[in-house]
Amino acid sequence: MSPSPLKMPSVAPYYHGVSPISPGCRFRVNSDLLKKAHELGINPATTLEEALVEEIRKRNREIWLEENRDAIETYNELDARQGVFSDGLRGF
């Protein structure tokens, strides 16, 4: 069975926790920030990975919403006109 066309994308295709570390990554980071991170026990590499995962998730969501905007609007219009099958069954 094929996945639903409206299924939200995850970050899974972009991030695997067991992937090897890229040896060629070089970043310039403000030395004061690195010093403060070290003082606070913050791991810059882990923090970067977490921030990238969150940013990828955010951007994927924005892309997905834009790509599916017409379908969502059509469904909402249909729901506003006709309701949904469980309207008479719900207790809330």
Rosetta blueprint (number, residue, H / E / L):
1 M L
2 S L
3 P L
4 S L
5 P L
6 L L
7 K L
8 M L
9 P L
10 S L
11 V L
12 A H
13 P H
14 Y H
15 Y L
16 H L
17 G L
18 V L
19 S L
20 P L
21 I L
22 S L
23 P L
24 G L
25 C L
26 R L
27 F L
28 R L
29 V L
30 N L
31 S H
32 D H
33 L H
34 L H
35 K H
36 K H
37 A H
38 H H
39 E H
40 L L
41 G L
42 I L
43 N L
44 P H
45 A H
46 T H
47 T H
48 L H
49 E H
50 E H
51 A H
52 L H
53 V H
54 E H
55 E H
56 I H
57 R H
58 K H
59 R H
60 N H
61 R H
62 E H
63 I H
64 W H
65 L H
66 E H
67 E H
68 N L
69 R H
70 D H
71 A H
72 I H
73 E H
74 T H
75 Y H
76 N H
77 E H
78 L H
79 D H
80 A H
81 R H
82 Q H
83 G L
84 V L
85 F L
86 S L
87 D L
88 G L
89 L L
90 R L
91 G L
92 F L
